[in-house]
Amino acid sequence: MRLLLALAVVGDHVLPPFPWLRLTTGVMAVEVFFVVSGFYMQMVLSQRYASAGAFYLSRAFRIFPTYWLVAALAFALWPVNDFREIASLGWQPAILVFASSILIFLQDTLLFLGVDRGELFVTANFHSTAPQLSSYLVVRPSWTLALELYFYLMAPFLARLSSFRLGAIAPILTGARLAAYSVGLDHDPWYYRFFPFELPLFVLGMLSFRLFNQIETLPLSKPRAVALVAIASLIVLGQYFVLNVPEQYGFVAAAMAAAVVPVAFAAFKDVSIDRFVGDLSFPIYLVHFPVIQFLSNNYVVVVATSLLVSCLIVVGLERPLNRLRHRLAGENRAKKQPIPAITAEAAFELANTADQKS
């Protein structure tokens, strides 16, 4: 499912040779990713980590090495003139661009800022500014990683909330989103890049894991045919929204993924090939844009090159680092037993499986 989402994002940046390959918009795929992320973070936090610090360390090992490798490759291919353009923006914008490109944090902030005579200013529509600061990001789609990192910072605390309190976050912030729409903030970047408006999707993902604990013993929770039907239904729903609903309301379809993810996980969590395919989704998401930017915008070339490079990253970088972060998590778990945020008899084994997939 995660690989399908990554390919959907690729299809949003490069038109596939066949229209039916475009399963949904990149916007909706990104928002479904947030739901999936919430599901896995609730799972691993339920039993795996002894402290928030152990969780943060593991997430850092998961995100930063792969990002830095792809950023370094993209950085090496950048034209010299682009660096000169960044330097000419002024010292404040230049420092923000370079610092956020290294740290990931604040990359999303670039989407709410413009630059005028070397000074930064807040704008409600970055598309109306010239130059656009976000266009200078080394890995353009990585602004979503900034939102993911904000989710991770909050996740250990959200995981300890009762389902009622956690669930209350979603309607409150969704109401704030709709209120913003009513006053004209219904365009990019507000409808899928503003962190408070995307947090409900992450929360729904966390709640979907809690739902998983309730349905995993049901007879219809594990058959793969049921899971495939659920995934296909989500794709059809996504297609309907693409064709008939304004893009700013795509979050509704993304929210529906919270009901599909538990079923898909129950059916495929023990399939080793599914784990490897899922591992490819993160590097593909990062690699595809530099491939488009510097090598080719042909869909087949982009997908093939991204898959090849991503396989090398998974085997040569991520798998060794995963073994290291699992050992670190094991040491932390041995020192102190974690306080489970939810009750589930099989949570420990599920958390191990989920962290390998995440």
C-alpha positions as CSV (number, residue, x, y, z in Angstrom):
1,M,0.0,0.0,0.0
2,R,2.8,2.4,0.9
3,L,4.5,1.7,-2.5
4,L,1.3,2.4,-4.3
5,L,1.2,5.8,-2.5
6,A,4.8,6.6,-3.4
7,L,4.1,5.8,-7.1
8,A,1.0,7.9,-6.9
9,V,3.2,10.9,-5.9
10,V,5.5,10.1,-8.8
11,G,2.5,10.0,-11.1
12,D,1.5,13.5,-9.8
13,H,4.9,14.9,-10.8
14,V,5.2,13.0,-14.1
15,L,2.1,12.1,-16.1
16,P,2.1,8.3,-16.5
17,P,1.9,6.8,-20.0
18,F,-1.5,5.4,-19.3
19,P,-4.1,7.6,-17.4
20,W,-5.2,4.7,-15.2
21,L,-1.8,4.5,-13.7
22,R,-2.5,7.7,-11.9
23,L,-4.3,6.2,-8.9
24,T,-5.0,9.4,-7.1
25,T,-3.5,12.9,-6.8
26,G,-0.1,13.4,-5.1
27,V,-1.9,15.6,-2.5
28,M,-4.2,12.8,-1.5
29,A,-1.4,10.2,-1.5
30,V,0.6,12.4,0.9
31,E,-2.3,12.7,3.3
32,V,-2.9,9.0,3.2
33,F,0.8,8.6,4.2
34,F,0.0,10.7,7.3
35,V,-2.7,8.3,8.2
36,V,-0.4,5.2,7.7
37,S,2.3,7.0,9.7
38,G,-0.1,7.5,12.6
39,F,-1.0,3.8,12.6
40,Y,2.6,2.6,12.8
41,M,3.7,5.2,15.4
42,Q,0.8,4.2,17.7
43,M,1.8,0.6,17.2
44,V,5.5,0.9,18.0
45,L,4.9,3.3,20.9
46,S,2.5,0.8,22.5
47,Q,5.2,-1.6,23.6
48,R,8.5,-1.1,21.9
49,Y,10.1,2.0,23.4
50,A,11.0,2.5,27.0
51,S,11.1,6.3,26.7
52,A,10.3,9.1,24.3
53,G,14.1,9.6,23.8
54,A,14.5,6.0,22.6
55,F,11.6,6.6,20.1
56,Y,13.1,9.9,18.9
57,L,16.5,8.2,18.4
58,S,15.0,5.4,16.3
59,R,13.0,7.8,14.2
60,A,16.2,9.9,13.6
61,F,18.0,6.8,12.4
62,R,15.1,6.0,10.1
63,I,14.7,9.5,8.5
64,F,17.9,11.4,8.4
65,P,20.6,9.0,6.9
66,T,18.4,8.3,3.8
67,Y,17.4,11.9,3.4
68,W,21.0,13.1,3.8
69,L,22.2,10.6,1.2
70,V,19.6,11.6,-1.4
71,A,20.1,15.3,-0.6
72,A,23.9,14.9,-1.1
73,L,23.3,13.2,-4.5
74,A,20.9,16.0,-5.5
75,F,23.3,18.6,-4.2
76,A,26.1,17.2,-6.3
77,L,24.0,17.6,-9.4
78,W,22.8,21.2,-8.8
79,P,23.8,23.8,-11.3
80,V,26.3,26.4,-10.0
81,N,23.9,29.2,-11.1
82,D,21.3,28.0,-8.7
83,F,23.7,28.4,-5.7
84,R,24.4,31.9,-6.9
85,E,20.7,32.7,-7.0
86,I,20.3,31.5,-3.4
87,A,23.2,33.6,-2.3
88,S,21.6,36.6,-4.1
89,L,18.4,36.3,-2.1
90,G,20.0,37.8,1.0
91,W,21.6,36.3,4.1
92,Q,18.3,35.6,5.9
93,P,16.6,33.6,3.1
94,A,19.8,31.9,2.2
95,I,20.5,30.7,5.7
96,L,16.9,29.5,6.1
97,V,17.1,27.5,2.8
98,F,20.4,25.9,3.5
99,A,19.6,25.2,7.2
100,S,16.2,23.7,6.5
101,S,17.7,21.6,3.6
102,I,20.1,20.0,6.2
103,L,17.9,19.8,9.2
104,I,14.6,19.1,7.4
105,F,12.8,21.1,10.1
106,L,11.2,24.4,8.8
107,Q,11.1,23.2,5.2
108,D,7.3,23.6,5.4
109,T,7.8,27.1,6.7
110,L,9.3,28.1,3.4
111,L,5.8,27.6,1.9
112,F,4.5,30.4,4.0
113,L,7.2,32.9,3.3
114,G,8.3,35.2,0.6
115,V,11.4,37.3,0.1
116,D,11.6,41.0,-0.8
117,R,15.0,42.9,-1.0
118,G,16.6,40.3,1.2
119,E,13.9,40.4,3.8
120,L,11.6,37.5,4.7
121,F,7.8,38.2,5.0
122,V,4.8,36.0,5.7
123,T,2.5,35.3,2.7
124,A,-0.8,33.5,2.5
125,N,0.0,32.4,-1.1
126,F,3.6,31.6,-1.9
127,H,2.7,31.0,-5.5
128,S,2.3,34.7,-5.9
129,T,5.8,35.5,-4.7
130,A,8.9,35.5,-6.9
131,P,11.2,33.8,-6.3
132,Q,9.5,31.0,-4.5
133,L,11.8,29.9,-1.6
134,S,10.6,26.3,-1.7
135,S,11.9,25.9,-5.2
136,Y,15.4,26.0,-3.8
137,L,15.0,22.9,-1.6
138,V,17.5,20.3,-2.4
139,V,14.9,17.6,-2.3
140,R,11.7,19.3,-3.2
141,P,9.1,16.8,-1.7
142,S,11.0,16.6,1.6
143,W,8.9,19.5,3.1
144,T,6.5,16.6,4.1
145,L,9.2,15.2,6.2
146,A,9.2,18.3,8.3
147,L,5.5,17.6,9.1
148,E,6.4,14.0,9.8
149,L,9.1,15.1,12.3
150,Y,6.5,17.4,14.0
151,F,4.2,14.4,14.3
152,Y,7.0,12.3,15.8
153,L,7.7,15.0,18.4
154,M,4.1,14.8,19.5
155,A,3.5,11.1,19.1
156,P,4.8,9.8,22.5
157,F,2.4,12.2,24.2
158,L,-0.5,11.6,21.9
159,A,-0.1,7.9,22.3
160,R,-0.8,8.2,26.1
161,L,-4.1,10.0,25.6
162,S,-7.4,8.2,26.0
163,S,-9.2,7.4,22.7
164,F,-11.8,10.0,23.6
165,R,-9.3,12.8,24.1
166,L,-7.2,11.7,21.1
167,G,-10.4,11.5,19.0
168,A,-11.4,15.0,20.0
169,I,-8.4,16.5,18.3
170,A,-9.6,15.5,14.9
171,P,-13.0,17.4,14.8
172,I,-11.6,20.4,16.5
173,L,-8.7,20.9,14.1
174,T,-10.9,19.9,11.1
175,G,-13.3,22.6,12.1
176,A,-10.5,25.1,12.2
177,R,-9.5,23.9,8.7
178,L,-13.1,24.5,7.4
179,A,-13.2,27.9,9.1
180,A,-10.0,28.9,7.4
181,Y,-11.5,27.8,4.1
182,S,-14.5,30.1,4.7
183,V,-12.2,33.1,5.0
184,G,-10.4,32.4,1.8
185,L,-7.5,30.1,3.0
186,D,-8.7,27.2,0.8
187,H,-5.7,27.1,-1.6
188,D,-2.2,25.8,-1.5
189,P,-0.4,25.6,0.9
190,W,-3.2,25.7,3.4
191,Y,-5.2,22.7,2.4
192,Y,-2.4,20.1,2.7
193,R,0.8,21.7,4.0
194,F,-0.3,23.4,7.1
195,F,0.7,21.2,10.1
196,P,-2.3,21.9,12.4
197,F,-4.7,21.0,9.6
198,E,-2.9,17.7,8.8
199,L,-2.5,16.6,12.4
200,P,-6.1,15.1,12.5
201,L,-5.0,12.6,9.8
202,F,-2.1,11.4,11.9
203,V,-4.5,11.2,14.9
204,L,-6.9,9.1,12.8
205,G,-4.1,6.8,12.0
206,M,-3.3,6.3,15.7
207,L,-7.0,5.6,16.4
208,S,-7.0,3.1,13.5
209,F,-4.4,1.0,15.3
210,R,-6.6,1.0,18.4
211,L,-9.4,-0.2,16.1
212,F,-7.1,-2.9,14.8
213,N,-6.9,-4.3,18.4
214,Q,-10.6,-4.7,18.3
215,I,-11.0,-6.3,14.9
216,E,-7.9,-8.5,14.7
217,T,-9.7,-11.5,16.2
218,L,-12.7,-11.2,13.9
219,P,-12.9,-13.8,11.1
220,L,-13.0,-11.3,8.3
221,S,-10.0,-9.2,9.5
222,K,-7.2,-11.3,8.0
223,P,-8.3,-12.7,4.6
224,R,-6.2,-11.0,1.9
225,A,-9.2,-10.9,-0.5
226,V,-11.0,-8.7,2.0
227,A,-7.9,-6.4,2.3
228,L,-7.5,-6.2,-1.5
229,V,-11.2,-5.2,-1.8
230,A,-10.7,-2.6,0.9
231,I,-7.6,-1.1,-0.8
232,A,-9.4,-1.2,-4.2
233,S,-12.4,0.6,-2.7
234,L,-10.1,3.3,-1.3
235,I,-8.5,3.7,-4.8
236,V,-12.0,4.0,-6.4
237,L,-12.9,6.6,-3.7
238,G,-9.7,8.5,-4.5
239,Q,-10.5,8.5,-8.2
240,Y,-14.0,9.8,-7.5
241,F,-12.6,12.7,-5.4
242,V,-10.0,13.4,-8.1
243,L,-12.7,13.7,-10.8
244,N,-15.6,15.3,-8.8
245,V,-14.5,17.0,-5.6
246,P,-12.3,20.1,-5.2
247,E,-8.8,19.2,-4.2
248,Q,-8.9,21.0,-0.9
249,Y,-11.5,18.4,0.3
250,G,-9.3,15.5,-0.6
251,F,-8.5,15.1,3.1
252,V,-12.0,13.5,3.5
253,A,-11.0,10.6,1.2
254,A,-7.6,10.4,2.9
255,A,-9.3,10.1,6.3
256,M,-11.2,7.1,5.0
257,A,-7.8,5.3,4.8
258,A,-8.0,5.0,8.6
259,A,-10.6,2.2,8.1
260,V,-8.6,0.4,5.5
261,V,-5.1,0.4,7.0
262,P,-6.0,-2.0,9.9
263,V,-7.5,-4.5,7.5
264,A,-4.5,-4.3,5.1
265,F,-2.0,-4.6,7.9
266,A,-3.8,-7.7,9.4
267,A,-3.8,-9.4,6.0
268,F,-0.2,-8.7,4.9
269,K,1.9,-8.0,8.0
270,D,3.6,-11.5,7.8
271,V,4.4,-11.3,4.1
272,S,8.2,-10.7,3.8
273,I,8.0,-9.4,0.3
274,D,5.4,-6.9,1.4
275,R,7.8,-5.7,4.0
276,F,10.6,-5.1,1.4
277,V,8.2,-3.4,-1.0
278,G,7.0,-1.2,1.8
279,D,10.6,-0.3,2.7
280,L,11.1,1.0,-0.9
281,S,8.4,3.6,-0.5
282,F,10.4,6.1,1.5
283,P,13.5,6.2,-0.7
284,I,11.4,6.2,-3.8
285,Y,9.5,9.2,-2.5
286,L,12.8,11.1,-2.0
287,V,14.7,9.9,-5.0
288,H,12.1,10.4,-7.7
289,F,12.1,14.3,-7.8
290,P,15.9,14.6,-8.2
291,V,15.6,12.1,-11.0
292,I,13.0,14.2,-12.7
293,Q,14.9,17.4,-12.0
294,F,18.3,16.3,-13.3
295,L,17.9,13.1,-15.4
296,S,14.6,12.6,-17.1
297,N,10.9,13.3,-16.9
298,N,9.9,10.1,-18.7
299,Y,7.6,8.1,-16.4
300,V,9.1,4.8,-17.1
301,V,12.7,6.1,-16.7
302,V,11.8,7.9,-13.5
303,V,10.1,4.8,-11.9
304,A,12.9,2.4,-13.1
305,T,15.7,4.6,-11.9
306,S,14.0,5.4,-8.6
307,L,13.3,1.7,-7.9
308,L,17.0,0.8,-8.7
309,V,18.4,3.5,-6.5
310,S,15.9,2.8,-3.7
311,C,16.8,-0.9,-3.7
312,L,20.5,0.0,-3.3
313,I,19.6,2.4,-0.5
314,V,17.4,-0.1,1.3
315,V,20.0,-3.0,1.1
316,G,23.2,-0.9,1.5
317,L,22.1,1.7,4.1
318,E,18.7,1.2,5.7
319,R,18.9,-2.5,6.5
320,P,22.2,-2.1,8.4
321,L,20.9,1.0,10.2
322,N,17.7,-0.8,11.0
323,R,19.6,-3.6,12.8
324,L,21.5,-0.9,14.8
325,R,18.4,1.0,15.8
326,H,16.6,-2.2,16.8
327,R,19.5,-3.2,19.0
328,L,19.4,0.3,20.6
329,A,15.7,0.0,21.2
330,G,16.2,-3.5,22.7
331,E,18.8,-2.0,25.2
332,N,16.3,0.7,26.2
333,R,13.5,-1.8,26.6
334,A,15.7,-4.0,28.8
335,K,16.5,-1.0,31.1
336,K,13.0,0.0,31.6
337,Q,9.6,-1.5,30.8
338,P,7.5,0.9,28.7
339,I,4.1,2.0,29.8
340,P,1.7,0.8,27.2
341,A,-0.7,3.5,25.8
342,I,-3.3,0.8,25.0
343,T,-4.0,-2.7,26.0
344,A,-3.4,-5.5,23.6
345,E,-2.2,-9.0,24.3
346,A,-0.2,-9.3,21.0
347,A,1.0,-5.7,21.0
348,F,4.7,-6.5,21.6
349,E,5.0,-8.8,18.5
350,L,2.9,-6.4,16.4
351,A,5.2,-3.5,17.4
352,N,8.3,-5.4,16.3
353,T,6.7,-6.2,13.0
354,A,5.5,-2.6,12.5
355,D,8.9,-1.1,13.3
356,Q,10.6,-3.3,10.8
357,K,8.1,-2.1,8.2
358,S,8.3,1.6,9.2
